[in-house]
Structures are given as structure tokens and as C-alpha cells.
Amino acid sequence: MSRPRAEAQARRPGGDEISRRELLSSALAASGVAGAFALGLGVGGCGAGTSAGAVSGGRAGIGSTLVRTWVDPDGTGHLRVGPGEKLVERTDLGPAAAAGRELARLVHLSDAHVMDAASPARVPFLARLGPPVQSTFRPQETLTAQVLDAMLGPVRAVAPDLVLQGGDLIDNAQHNELTRALTLLGGGRVDPSSGPAGYVGVQLASDPDPFYYRPDIDAPRHPGMLAAAWRPFFARGLGSIPWLPVLGDHDVLVAGELVPSAQTRALAVGDRALWELPAHLRLPDGFRLNPSASPDGPPDPRFVADFLAQALAGPTVRVPADPARAELELAGVVGALRRAARVDPDAAPVGERLDLVRDIGDGVRVIVLDLARRDGGSGGLVVPGQGAFLSAALAGAGRRWVLVVSHQPLEGAAGGTALLAQLDRHPRMLAALAGHIHRNRITPRRTSAGGYWLITTASLVDFPQQARALSVRETAGGGVVLETWMLDHAGPGPLSPISRELAYIDAQGGRPGRFAGMRTDRNVKLFRAPMV
């Protein structure tokens, strides 16, 4: 069977398609570093695991982009340490004013996508179809556990009052993924492996398919990376820092799109995997993603189910089975997140939803909304009763400033307009935070009640692989300023820096997608004028 080439959009001058593997190699060729990134070297020597000198308030500790950033000054695909980004003042919703007492300090950490990269239930071959289907394979996908572990050091350095785990903590609704992710957050021995025989997946050196990056032999070379990625390690976790869970589509749906079915459950724990695109399968004419599509999931679930049925009738690869890959029931995911985060039963309605309220002192109220669809699809959905829950939570805020957190942005969710109208009327509404789109973005929403900020945070799986720190501070005259800055993951060990480098040169990833956002989407002071 002929093997189709990846990246159909990229072609040589003569018209031939360029494989994803060749794109990765060419991104580094100009700098002469291809082949030089053996495991244990790479960008780890740039000081990724050391503090640049913490300052008061934890703003400029380890991983803070106020101190340093990662840059590609030569355009070669080789990241280097660059200067930090200072806080830029944004006065869209109020004039600049001197900051006073800090009311709350938080970290928004979203879309970790802790992944079983060797699971037979994954569909990496779909990414070769190109837009609108992409990011079902990533060259850095075996390193998600190490990246989350490396991010928690900078989070601890910020010393937040609360961490907002913004959804898509895991990638494919599997038991072993959730166990791994919760151990990373709570601390303890983490086993990132899958299957009884070491890594068996599309990135093996023995796989000749040119679509998949093989770290042992392809540029940029990282010999031994797959074996190292599978080794157990000890995670420090968040320690005593409290956190709130936000439910994402990937936490409860297969690939963030499909309700687990008999077909997908059998795939997950079975010994048959589909690594290459069957030659006879193509996207149907006029195929479109659903309007609320995620950048990290496959398309229309009805199409995927039919596609899998046809594909599995063709050639498959034998892989070691693993019962720990069992797909999760919704109630099991919600219950596990509640227990791990020690959610007070009185702070949330009883049931299989994660709508939550948490106050931070007398200054800030955090309201979490669960928008994950239970019937499939990656887009957000407001269900009956959530409007009343939000209304009561807003009414109970008193003089506190309000932060609303959901996985999918409210402005793109079905039924989100009605909830936004409630927020528009609240005089102490400060910001609505979300993840899902893997992009740093800050937009003012002007309202008659004073307005608030719509904020999304990048993921840990696609470049720039960042979390967001936030500090709510009073200003003179009764206003408020929301100071926010990005955090880069920072060690320990060489694997998380390798992941960042591979994510940067991923041709379907966050760099070409501009997920880092504009300068004013990252390190900024967001002023909000007091209501007269």
C-alpha cells in the first residue's frame, strides 16, 4: 500500500508534497542544529530549570515571562532565552491608577492534555488530511506528563491563593490518563507509560511512514526520548495550594468529540491500532467542522464513527493491549475531580456537573461553569438550570469582584449569549476566563455596568505551552486592576524543554496558528473603573 505524505498544503517548488518529517528537519537546518539535540542536551542548557531571581509577590520567579521569554531571533526554529516582557497598561475599561492591596492571586492552567500517546483509541492518521482536521498527532505528544510536572514549579513559585485547572486535563477520557494527571497535581510517583512492552506507537524508529516524527532517527534527533518519556518519576504536585477543576470536552469524550461507545471502548483496551490512513478514505465533498470546533479534536462525530468503521476493516497494527486504558464513565470523571480537588459539597450542586463557587477572602468570588456536552461535540453548551445557578452566584458575591471560569469561551457556546447578558448587568464583574482554543487572548467587553475582560489562556500541549498568573488589586477610588502575566514551564530534566522545541516547529501547531497571541494578550495590567 502506498503511504500518503503529510502536510498537503506544503510543497516543493516542483509541486511535490513535503512530509511532516521533512518540515521538522528543514526548520532546524539553517541553524545547523539538526542532529545536535541528543537527549540531555537540547535547550535544557539555557537555564530552563533555574530561577532568574524571584521578586516580591512571586511575579518574577521561575518560569515568569516578566524575567525572560523564549525567542527565535534567527527564524531557524531553534529557541533561545530572550528578554522578559513587562506589564503593559490596558485602559480600555478604565484609566490607569496606582495599585494597592492585593485581593487575590490565581493561576489559570488549562488544556494540559495528559495523554496516552500509545493508545489504540487515538486517531493520529486523521491529521494527515490537513485542515480542517489537524493536531490529532503532535511530535511532542509523548511528553505531556513531563510538561505538566514542569509547569507546577512556576505555579508554586507564584504562590497563588487558588489554581484554576481550566479543563482538558486529559486527552482521551481514559482511566490511565486521569490517574496520571491527578497524581501530577497531587504529588507522588507518576508512571507515564502505557502497555506492558514500552512505547509502541507511530513514533517508533521502525515505522517508515513519513508523516510521523521519530525522535531516535529524525531531525531534530533526541535518541532515547521515547524510553525516557516512559520512565516513572516523582512529582511534587501543587503541595498545599488549593485548586478548582473545570470540566473540558477531552475529559469526558473520546478525542474531545465522541461519547464513549462499545466500538471505542473495545479499541482502547484492545490490541489493534490504526496508524496509517487507508488509501480509499477521503473527506467527503463540502465537509465542514461544527461551528464550535476545537483546534485539538477531530471533526463531526458522526463522520468519525463511520470513518473508523471503514478504516478498521482494512490493515491494522498489532499492539500490546492494556486494560488501564479503559474509557471513563462521566460520573467517574466528575467524582474523581471533585475528590482530588477537595471540592466542598456545599459549594456546588450535587450531581454530575461541575458548577462551582469559591470565595477568596472578601475581595474575589470565582464561579466555575461546566459547559461540556454530554452527548458529543467539542463546543460548549449551556443547560437548563445554569442560568439560575449563575444568577444566585452573582447575587451572593456582595462587594467581591467576580471571575467566571469555563472551559469553552462563553461567547462561542450554545446558550452562552444568555449567560453573558447576566454578566453584562453585574457591576462587579471583572473577567471571564476560558481555555479550549489554545490561544492567549484578552478582549474588553464594554457594558453599561462597567464592562469586563474576556480572557483565554494557551494550552500546555501546543506552543507556547504556557499558563497564566493573575493578581487582582484594588486601585485608588474604588476601582480594580487585574495584573496578568504568562508562565513558561521550567524543568526539571530535559524532556519538557524538548517538548517546547518540538511544539514550536510543529507545522500544524501553535506557532503557525499564532496561539501565543499579541503582546497585549499576555503580560498586561487590565484596569477597570469603579462604578459611580
C-alpha positions, 0 to 999 in steps of 0.5 A, a space after each residue: 500500500 502506498 503511504 500518503 505524505 503529510 502536510 498537503 498544503 506544503 510543497 516543493 517548488 516542483 509541486 511535490 508534497 513535503 512530509 511532516 518529517 521533512 518540515 521538522 528537519 528543514 526548520 532546524 537546518 539553517 541553524 545547523 542544529 539538526 542532529 545536535 539535540 541528543 537527549 540531555 542536551 537540547 535547550 535544557 542548557 539555557 537555564 530552563 530549570 533555574 530561577 532568574 531571581 524571584 521578586 516580591 509577590 512571586 511575579 518574577 520567579 521561575 518560569 515568569 515571562 516578566 524575567 525572560 521569554 523564549 525567542 527565535 531571533 534567527 527564524 531557524 526554529 531553534 529557541 533561545 532565552 530572550 528578554 522578559 516582557 513587562 506589564 503593559 497598561 490596558 485602559 480600555 475599561 478604565 484609566 490607569 491608577 496606582 495599585 494597592 492591596 492585593 485581593 487575590 492571586 490565581 493561576 489559570 492552567 488549562 488544556 494540559 492534555 495528559 495523554 496516552 500517546 500509545 493508545 489504540 483509541 487515538 486517531 493520529 492518521 486523521 491529521 494527515 488530511 490537513 485542515 480542517 482536521 489537524 493536531 490529532 498527532 503532535 511530535 511532542 505528544 509523548 511528553 505531556 506528563 513531563 510538561 505538566 510536572 514542569 509547569 507546577 514549579 512556576 505555579 508554586 513559585 507564584 504562590 497563588 491563593 487558588 489554581 484554576 485547572 481550566 479543563 482538558 486535563 486529559 486527552 482521551 477520557 481514559 482511566 490511565 490518563 486521569 490517574 496520571 494527571 491527578 497524581 501530577 497535581 497531587 504529588 507522588 510517583 507518576 508512571 507515564 507509560 502505557 502497555 506492558 512492552 514500552 512505547 509502541 506507537 507511530 513514533 517508533 524508529 521502525 515505522 517508515 511512514 513519513 508523516 510521523 516524527 521519530 525522535 531516535 532517527 529524525 531531525 531534530 534527533 533526541 535518541 532515547 526520548 521515547 524510553 525516557 518519556 516512559 520512565 516513572 518519576 516523582 512529582 511534587 504536585 501543587 503541595 498545599 495550594 488549593 485548586 478548582 477543576 473545570 470540566 473540558 470536552 477531552 475529559 469526558 469524550 473520546 478525542 474531545 468529540 465522541 461519547 464513549 461507545 462499545 466500538 471505542 471502548 473495545 479499541 482502547 483496551 484492545 490490541 489493534 491500532 490504526 496508524 496509517 490512513 487507508 488509501 480509499 478514505 477521503 473527506 467527503 465533498 463540502 465537509 465542514 467542522 461544527 461551528 464550535 470546533 476545537 483546534 485539538 479534536 477531530 471533526 463531526 462525530 458522526 463522520 468519525 464513527 463511520 470513518 473508523 468503521 471503514 478504516 478498521 476493516 482494512 490493515 491494522 497494527 498489532 499492539 500490546 493491549 492494556 486494560 488501564 486504558 479503559 474509557 471513563 464513565 462521566 460520573 467517574 470523571 466528575 467524582 474523581 475531580 471533585 475528590 482530588 480537588 477537595 471540592 466542598 459539597 456545599 459549594 456546588 450542586 450535587 450531581 454530575 456537573 461541575 458548577 462551582 463557587 469559591 470565595 477568596 477572602 472578601 475581595 474575589 468570588 470565582 464561579 466555575 461553569 461546566 459547559 461540556 456536552 454530554 452527548 458529543 461535540 467539542 463546543 460548549 453548551 449551556 443547560 437548563 438550570 445554569 442560568 439560575 445557578 449563575 444568577 444566585 452566584 452573582 447575587 451572593 458575591 456582595 462587594 467581591 469582584 467576580 471571575 467566571 471560569 469555563 472551559 469553552 469561551 462563553 461567547 462561542 457556546 450554545 446558550 452562552 449569549 444568555 449567560 453573558 447578558 447576566 454578566 453584562 448587568 453585574 457591576 462587579 464583574 471583572 473577567 471571564 476566563 476560558 481555555 479550549 482554543 489554545 490561544 492567549 487572548 484578552 478582549 474588553 467587553 464594554 457594558 453599561 455596568 462597567 464592562 469586563 475582560 474576556 480572557 483565554 489562556 494557551 494550552 500546555 500541549 501546543 506552543 507556547 505551552 504556557 499558563 497564566 498568573 493573575 493578581 487582582 488589586 484594588 486601585 485608588 477610588 474604588 476601582 480594580 486592576 487585574 495584573 496578568 502575566 504568562 508562565 513558561 514551564 521550567 524543568 526539571 530534566 530535559 524532556 519538557 524543554 524538548 517538548 517546547 522545541 518540538 511544539 514550536 516547529 510543529 507545522 500544524 501547531 501553535 506557532 503557525 496558528 499564532 496561539 501565543 497571541 499579541 503582546 497585549 494578550 499576555 503580560 498586561 495590567 487590565 484596569 477597570 473603573 469603579 462604578 459611580 
